[in-house]
Amino acid sequence: MLDDFVLQTITPVTHDLGGFKVHRTLPSKARTMVGPFLFFDQMGPAHLPQGGGIDVRPHPHINLATVTYLFDGAIDHRDSLGTRQRIEPGAVNLMTAGHGIVHSERSPGDERAAGPDLSGIQTWLALPEAKEEIDPAFEHVAKADLPMLEAEGVTARIIMGSLWGRTAPTTTYAGTIYADIVLEPGASMPIDAAADERAVYLAMGEATLEGVPLEPMVLYVLRPGIAATLRSATGGRAMLCGGDAFATPRHVWWNFVSSSRDRINEAKRAWMAGNFPRVPGDEQEWIPIPEVPNTVSYP
């Protein structure tokens, strides 16, 4: 029975962004967070038109960290710290907003002529209250620097935290686990049971958890302390995420996250007044405050 080891299932809300789709499971009415994870988007997979690409104009964040991880394609990141960094499959971009940062994400110019591919996961992590207003920071961890477990048809890359006896070098601000698990046909992988809160997400292909089929693009929140085994008969790719449970809720409105609604309202006013820093080399465009944002917390 699925209920024996799954506490909750969260189905995605899908947004068509023109040329590619984004499937969002967090935040949802059913649940806002799994460990520090409070936003979970799957981008694509998509092949964008020749000459096209993604152009996410400069926009602000506060009191969170964003994690970008790609399966296919590339994205050029720029931010108000002056960072310019291309991310490609298997690497990690970790951007810590702290008291405020602005960034843009665009398809690289050298990939647009043929039509860029895009496939990956973008997540947001809540910062502990004592660290919400730290200085902004950016960190890129190369694919070669992330621990990889390989055995009997399984490759598991540890993106953040400690899993299966290995630890990723990626900075964490609270207890965090995050891994990319690729199963060849007939392979299986035990799911580490140590974290307070855990979820499994089938990004593509086919897999079962304790013999129960998983639906693609659904977030399965596991019961605490329950061991489980992920298997695939025909091949699949799944993400494992979670970490320490947060004692206090986080409010989400558009790109702003905080333990304080007043802080979010302050950030809204600051963005509308032009008081956030600019992104060097990408100063001409920006995303205005929406009347009705796609990303909100739920009471």
GIRA-V400244 format. One record per residue. SS is DSSP state (A for helix, B for strand, O for the rest). PSI is psi in whole degrees, -180 to 180 (none if undefined). OMEGA is omega as a letter, one per 30 degrees, with the letter a starting at -180 (* if undefined). Layout:
SS:PSI:OMEGA
SS:PSI:OMEGA
This chain:
O:133:l
A:-37:a
A:-18:l
A:-28:a
O:-7:l
B:124:a
B:-35:a
B:144:l
B:136:a
B:116:l
B:151:a
O:156:l
B:128:a
B:130:l
B:129:l
B:113:a
O:14:l
O:94:a
O:-23:l
O:160:a
B:151:l
B:130:a
B:115:a
B:124:l
B:-26:l
B:142:f
O:159:l
O:168:l
O:-32:a
O:-31:a
O:139:l
O:-38:a
O:151:l
B:106:a
O:-137:l
O:-8:a
B:122:l
B:8:l
B:129:a
B:108:a
B:133:l
B:124:l
B:125:l
B:-155:g
B:146:a
B:151:l
B:114:a
O:158:a
O:154:l
O:134:a
O:-7:a
O:-165:a
O:-178:l
O:144:l
B:85:l
B:104:a
B:163:l
B:135:a
B:158:a
B:161:l
B:153:l
B:153:l
O:26:l
B:175:l
B:136:l
B:144:l
B:120:l
B:130:a
B:123:a
B:144:l
B:-33:a
B:151:l
B:-164:a
B:152:l
B:136:l
B:121:l
B:134:l
B:147:l
B:175:a
O:-5:l
O:-9:a
O:6:l
O:138:l
B:116:a
B:124:l
B:136:l
B:138:l
B:170:a
O:137:l
O:-11:l
O:173:a
B:133:l
B:119:l
B:115:l
B:121:l
B:117:a
O:-41:a
O:-129:a
O:-4:l
O:132:l
B:157:l
B:138:l
B:163:l
B:157:l
B:122:a
B:152:l
O:136:l
O:145:a
A:-35:a
A:-6:l
A:-9:a
A:-33:a
O:-45:a
O:-10:a
O:107:a
O:151:l
B:153:l
B:123:l
B:128:l
B:-172:a
B:132:l
B:131:a
B:158:l
B:141:l
B:133:l
B:144:l
O:143:l
O:151:a
A:-39:a
A:-14:a
A:4:a
O:-35:a
O:26:l
O:170:l
O:142:l
O:153:a
B:160:l
B:141:a
B:130:l
B:126:l
B:120:a
O:154:l
A:-43:a
A:-18:a
A:-4:l
O:133:a
O:139:l
B:127:l
B:132:a
B:121:l
B:130:l
O:54:l
O:10:a
B:136:l
B:128:a
B:116:l
B:126:l
B:114:a
B:-42:l
B:146:l
O:-167:a
B:127:l
B:142:l
O:36:l
O:6:l
B:155:a
B:131:l
O:150:l
O:-6:a
O:135:l
O:138:l
O:149:a
O:-16:l
O:169:l
O:121:a
B:136:l
B:140:a
B:126:a
B:152:l
B:116:a
B:119:l
B:123:a
B:124:l
O:163:l
O:129:l
O:-2:a
O:161:l
B:159:a
B:127:l
B:143:l
B:120:a
O:134:a
O:9:a
O:-31:a
O:152:l
O:-48:a
B:137:a
B:151:l
B:148:l
B:137:a
B:120:l
B:106:a
B:-35:a
B:158:l
B:-150:a
O:143:l
O:158:l
B:154:l
B:116:a
O:38:l
O:-6:a
B:125:a
B:139:l
O:142:l
O:137:l
O:145:l
O:26:l
B:137:l
B:121:a
B:109:l
B:121:a
B:152:l
O:142:a
O:136:l
O:-3:a
O:124:l
O:146:a
B:159:a
B:131:l
B:131:a
B:156:l
O:131:l
O:-33:a
O:-3:l
O:137:a
B:171:l
B:126:a
B:153:l
B:140:l
B:127:a
B:161:l
B:-157:l
B:-152:a
O:138:l
O:139:l
O:134:a
O:-25:a
O:144:a
O:163:l
O:140:l
B:140:a
B:128:l
B:113:a
O:-121:a
O:9:a
B:135:l
B:138:l
B:159:l
O:-9:a
O:124:l
A:-35:l
A:-38:l
A:-38:l
A:-43:l
A:-36:l
A:-42:l
A:-38:l
A:-49:a
A:-40:a
A:-41:l
A:-43:l
A:-30:l
O:-3:a
O:28:a
O:2:l
O:156:l
O:158:l
O:165:l
O:111:a
O:130:a
O:-5:l
O:53:a
O:-11:a
O:-19:a
O:158:l
O:163:l
O:123:l
O:160:l
O:128:l
O:152:l
O:-42:l
O:104:a
O:154:l
O:-25:a
O:115:l
B:157:l
O:165:a
O:135:a
O:none:*
